[in-house]
Amino acid sequence: MRLKQLKYWISLLPPYLGAGIKVKHIAPDYREIIVSLKLRCYNRNYVGTHFGGSLAAMTDPFYMLMLIHILGKEYTVWDKTSTIDFMAPGRGTVTAHFTVRDDQIAEIKRKTANGDPYYPEFSVDIVNELDEVIATVEKKLYVRKKQR
């Protein structure tokens, strides 16, 4: 799938469309994705800040999607666990900047070379317009090289 198509497809998924989550950027090599969420009347909680479920949703599939594209069809990649640590109320537009480094890719390939599963962990901060961290999300993925 082309980058433009992927951005469009993700934007139409009901959880993203309904919450107002926008994919702002996908790097051609899939090693960087930027996602944002504006505070609107339909995605705020009882006290007028970002609904925690929307903040969690904006981080849900991206490391998995990145690794699927980076590693290719020789690998099975799934989300395994996710935790979110809320640090401050989310107001205005919030952003999550996902990156996967070369050393992380090398580690995954090394750990899965014999066919064993590996559970890499990634972290992404959700920041407000002042670049203050409002939440940190820890993601654990399942990665395994497919057997021939």
C-alpha positions in Angstrom: 0.0 0.0 0.0 1.3 3.4 -0.9 1.9 6.0 1.8 -0.9 8.3 0.7 -3.3 5.4 0.6 -2.3 4.2 4.0 -2.7 7.7 5.5 -6.1 8.0 3.9 -7.2 4.5 5.0 -6.1 5.0 8.6 -8.0 8.3 8.7 -11.2 6.5 7.7 -11.0 3.9 10.5 -14.0 4.5 12.8 -11.9 4.9 16.0 -9.7 7.5 14.4 -12.4 9.3 12.4 -14.7 9.4 15.4 -12.0 10.7 17.7 -10.5 13.2 15.2 -7.1 11.5 15.1 -5.0 12.6 12.1 -1.9 11.0 10.7 0.2 14.0 9.8 3.3 12.3 8.4 4.6 8.8 7.4 8.2 8.7 6.4 8.8 6.8 3.1 10.9 4.2 5.0 8.2 3.9 7.7 10.7 4.8 10.4 8.8 7.9 11.5 5.1 8.6 11.9 3.5 11.7 13.4 -0.1 11.6 14.7 -2.1 14.5 16.1 -5.4 15.0 17.9 -7.3 18.3 18.4 -9.5 18.8 21.4 -13.1 18.9 20.2 -16.5 18.7 21.8 -16.8 15.1 20.7 -13.5 13.9 22.2 -13.3 15.6 25.5 -14.1 14.1 28.8 -16.3 15.3 31.7 -13.7 17.8 32.9 -13.1 19.3 29.4 -9.7 17.7 28.6 -8.8 15.0 26.1 -10.6 11.7 26.7 -8.0 9.1 27.8 -9.4 6.5 25.4 -8.7 8.8 22.4 -5.2 9.4 23.6 -4.6 5.6 23.9 -6.2 5.0 20.5 -3.9 7.6 18.8 -0.9 5.4 19.7 -2.5 2.0 19.1 -1.3 0.5 15.8 1.6 2.6 14.7 4.6 0.7 16.0 3.1 -2.5 14.6 2.4 -0.9 11.2 5.9 0.5 11.1 7.6 -2.9 11.8 5.3 -4.7 9.4 6.6 -2.4 6.6 10.2 -2.2 7.8 10.7 -6.0 8.3 8.6 -7.2 5.4 6.6 -10.3 4.7 9.1 -12.6 6.3 7.9 -11.5 9.8 4.8 -11.7 11.8 4.2 -8.6 13.9 1.4 -8.1 16.5 0.7 -5.6 19.3 1.0 -7.5 22.6 0.5 -5.0 25.4 0.1 -1.3 25.9 0.2 0.9 29.0 -0.4 4.6 29.3 0.8 6.9 32.1 -1.2 10.1 32.2 1.0 13.0 33.5 -1.0 16.1 32.8 -4.4 17.1 31.4 -4.4 17.2 27.6 -5.7 20.4 26.1 -5.5 21.9 22.6 -3.8 19.8 20.0 -1.6 16.9 21.2 0.9 15.0 19.1 2.7 11.6 19.2 5.9 11.2 17.3 6.8 7.5 16.6 10.3 6.5 15.5 12.1 3.2 15.0 15.9 3.4 15.0 18.4 1.2 13.0 19.7 -0.4 16.2 16.2 -1.5 17.2 15.7 -3.1 13.8 19.0 -4.9 14.0 18.2 -6.1 17.5 14.8 -7.5 16.4 16.4 -9.3 13.4 19.1 -10.7 15.6 16.7 -11.9 18.3 14.3 -13.6 15.8 16.9 -15.1 13.4 16.5 -18.6 14.8 12.6 -18.4 14.6 12.0 -17.6 18.2 9.5 -14.9 19.1 10.8 -11.6 20.4 9.0 -8.9 22.4 10.5 -5.5 21.6 9.4 -2.6 23.7 8.8 1.0 22.4 7.8 4.2 24.1 6.1 7.3 22.7 5.3 10.5 24.5 2.1 12.4 23.8 2.9 16.1 23.9 0.9 19.3 24.0 1.4 22.4 21.9 4.1 23.6 24.3 6.0 20.3 23.8 5.1 19.3 27.4 4.6 15.6 28.0 1.0 14.8 28.9 1.2 11.0 28.7 3.7 8.3 27.9 2.7 5.1 26.2 4.7 1.9 26.5 4.1 -0.7 23.8 5.3 -4.3 23.7 5.1 -6.1 20.4 5.3 -9.7 19.3 7.7 -10.3 16.4 8.6 -13.6 14.9 10.4 -14.6 11.7 8.0 -16.8 9.7 9.0 -20.4 9.2 9.6 -21.6 5.7 
